[in-house]
Amino acid sequence: MAAAVASVRAQTRPPEELLVVVDGDDHLTALVAARLPGERVEGLGRNQGVSVARTEGARRLGTDVVAFLDDDAEAEPTWLERLVEALQAPDVIGASGRSVPIWDAARPPWLPEEFLWTVGASYAGLPRRLARIRNIYGGCAALRRDVFLEVGGYDPGLGHRAGVSGGGEEAEFGLRAARRTGGTFAFHPGAVIHHHVPADRLTWRFYWDRCRSEGAQKVRLARLVQQEEAGTSSSRSQVSARGSALSDERAFALRMPAAAVRSLVTPGRRQRALGIVVGVLGVLVGMAGAALEGTTGGPSGAGRGAGRRAEATA
């Protein structure tokens, strides 16, 4: 956390305000505040999840733009400068950058570049130059604060929180904000953070659970988008909404067979072909389980414990 805050303080474009939001109890807030003397540290009182932490952080700031940085990441000096560059176009609501992994243990030989998103890093297939994207990536992002809050921020029912592992909050917000404002999002590969990957995330168990959770979240996201459209749109537009909700995932899936073949024919990388197959299978299993929930009225599901977090909001 201290390294994350120090990296924000060292920006070529210094933040007007810096707030550390502690997604945990008062004891954790006191520990963080003691480690960061002179910094503004505020807690949520209990673990409420990353979506609540980031939205509440934005509410407590008074800046035009709000940037988010994970507590286990360090931003390069030009990170904020590049994110603000990407926001210059008037129709851009928010911007994201590139997350480079810091391996706290040896990277498994089976972990493919296409699935680095499972450990919070940028993955193969992202733009290599400034480009428009469907949604931002929460731990490395900047948003127009007024738009973010007017649209309602992140859905508190999505994203990592106690007892639940999985994303979906960025995609849901991106679709909701684009639909209500007509705006879009940008990706700037020059806005770089370095994100720690702990050893316990480098196991087959974590990889499988993360892929399965992501698959389930995508199905729930598509269902949520349909529900938001219900009553105000025709059935044709609801089908279109479902398609747009999963358009990025569909394009990603279509690239996987070729990626697996490339790994098989490349010496020293054949284990990554197995990683691709297992990852795709995990996503499909998660999607099937979530689809079954929708037909049986089952619970929304829970994954691995998310733990308590502290987020730097600049």
N, C-alpha and C positions, 0 to 999 in steps of 0.2 A: 504494500500500500504506500509506504514511504517513497519507494522508487517510482511508483506511478505518479504521485503528486510532484516529486522533484522533476520528472520529465515534462510535466505541464508547466511548471514554473520556468523551465529553460527554453520555452518556445520563442521562435523568432517573432511571432505575433503573440505577445503575452495576453492571457485572458483578463477581461475586466473584473470578473468574479470567479472564484473557485470554491466549490462546495463539495465536501465529502459526505455522501449519504450512506449511513450505516443501516443495512437491512437486517437488523437484529435487535436484541434487548439493550437496556440501558447500560448493563455491565460491558458489553462489547463496545458500545459507543464511547464509554469512558476510557477503555483501553486504547481505542484508535485516537481519541483526542489527546491522550497523554503522549502518544508516539508522534503526534503531529502538532507540536506547540505552535501557536500563532495562526493555524489554519482554521477555517470554519468547518466544523464537524457537527452534523445533526443526525439523529437517529429516528427510526420509525417506531421504536418501542417494542417491536417484535418482528419476526421474519414474515414479510408479506410478499416477497418475490421480486425478481428483477424488473418486471413491468411497472409495479407500483413504485419501486425505488427511483427509477428514471423519470417517471411522470411527476412524482412528487418533487424530485430535484429540480425539474424545469419550473414547477410552480413557485418554488422558493427563490428563484433567480429573477433579476430584472433586466436581463440583456435581450437584445434582438435575436441573437443566435445562441443556441445551447448545444454544447458538444458533450459526448459521452465517452468515457474511457473506463475499461474494466480495471478492477483493483489488482489483477495479476498481469498487467501489461505495462509497457513503457513506450511512450510516444517519441518518435524522432523529432528533432527540433523544428522542422518545417511542417509538422502534422497539422496544426490549426491553420497555418497560412494556406496550405493546399486545400483544406476543406472549405475555407472561406472563398477561395478562388472558384471552386466548383459551384458555389451558391450565387455567383454573379448573374447568371441567367435568371430573369424574373420568374420564369415558370418552374424553377427548381425548388422544391420544398425542402429537400435534405440531401446530404451527400455522405458517402462512405469511402473508406480507404482500404489499404491492404494490411493484412495481419500476418506477420512472419512468425513462425513458431520458434520458441526457445525450448529445446528439448531438455527437460530435467533428468531424463534417462535416455538410453539409446533408443532411437526410433526403430520400431519393429520393421523387419524387411518386407512384411506383408502389407503394410499400411500404404495404400496408393495415394498419389497426389490428388486424384479426383475426390477422395473422401477425407481430405484434411479438415473439412468443415466439422467432422465429428469431434475434433479436439480444439475447435475455436480458431482455426487458421484459414487463410485464403487457400482456395483449391484450384486445381487446373480447370480452365474454362472461363474464368473471370476475365473481364476486359483488360487489355494491356495498355490502353490509353484512356483518356477521359471519355466516358460514355454514359448513356442513359440506361438505367436499370429499373426493375420493378419495385425494389424496396432496399432500404439501407440495412446494414449489419450492426446491431445495437451497440457492441462494445467498442466500435471505431466509427463514430458518426457525428454529424452536425445537422441541426434542423433549425428552420425558422420557428422560433419559440411561439409566436402568436398563433401560427397555423397549427403547430403541434397540439397546443392546448385547446384551441377552438374546436378541433376535430375530436378531442377527447383523450389524447395521449394513447398509450398502449392499453390494450385490453388486459385487466388484472387477472382474468381467468386463463391467460396464455403465458407462456414463457417459464423459465426455471423458477421454482419456488419450493418451499419445504414439502417433501414427499412427492414432488413431480419433477421429472426431467424432460425437457423438450422445448422447442422453440415455437415458432408460429406467430409471435407477437409482431415482429417486424413486417412480415408478409401481410398480415391482416391489417395493420395500420397503413401500410403502403397502398393497398387496394382501396381501403376506406377513404384515405386522404385524397387519392387521385380521383376517385369517383365524386367526392364532394367539392373539390376545388379545381379540378382540371389540371392540377400540377403534376410534376414528375420528380424523379430522383436521379442522382448522378453518382458515378463511381470514379474516384481519382486515384490511380495506382501509386501516385507520388505521395499520398497521405498515408504514412506507414507507421504502424505500431509493431512492437515485438511482444508476443503473448506467450507466457509460460505454459508449458504442457507438463503437468505432473506425471509421475511414473504410474500412478493408479489409473490413468486414462489410456495407457498403452498396452492394454490387455484385450484378448479376444472377447471377454465378457463385457467390458465397457463398450467396445466397438459394436457388438451385436445389440446391446440394449439401446445405445444411442441411435443406431440406424432404425431399429424397430420403433422407437419413440418418435423419430422424425416422420416415419411413414404414417403413424397414427395421427400425429399433429396435422399433417397435410390434408388428410381426409376430413378431420374436424374443421380445418380452416375452410375447405371448400363448402362444407355443410353450413358453416356460419355465414359465409358470403351469400349462399342461397337464401338463408333465413332472413338476412337483412334486405334482400331484394324482394322477398315475398310480400304480396299485397300492394306493391308499388310498381311492379314490372310484369311484363308478359312472361309466359313460360319460355319463350324464345330467349329473352334477355337473361332469364335465370340460368339457362344452359350456357349462355355466353359468359355469365359471371363465374360459373363453375370452371369453365375452360380457362379463363384468364387467371383464376386463382392458382391453377396448377400448371400454367404455361411454362414457367422456368423449369419446373421439375420434369415435365414431359421432354423438354429439350435436353435436359441433363441425362435422362434415362436413354434417350436415343444415341447418345455419345458413348455409352458404356460398352457395347459390344466391340467397337473399334478400339477402345482403350484397353480392354482385356486382351485383344489380339496383339496390340503393340507390346504389352508387357510380356506376353508369352514368347515373342520372337526377339526380345531384347535380353541379352545375357546379363545375369545378375538381378533381373527384375521379375522373374517368373512367379515368385511368391505373391507379387502384387496383383497378378491376375486372379489368384484365389481370394485375395482381399476384396477385389471388385465384385466377384461372384457372391461372396458372403454378405457384403454390404448391400447389394441389390436385393438379395433374398431377405435380409433383415427388414429393409424398407417395405417390401411387398407383404411380409408377414404382419408388420404393423398396420399397413393399410387395410389388410383383410380383417384384422381384429377390430379396427375402428369402424369399418363398414358394417361388421356384424353387430356392434354396439348400436349403430343407427337403426338396425332392423328389429332389435330386441328391446330397445329402450334401456340398455345397460349404462353403467357409469361412464364418466368421461375418461377414466383411467389414470393411473399414476405410475411413475417410473422410479428411478433411483433418487435418493434424497439429494436436494440441491445444496443444502448447507447455507450458512449465513454469509452475506457478502457486504462489501463496502464499495460503492461506486463513486468515481471522481466525475463531477459534473462541472464543466467549465463554461 
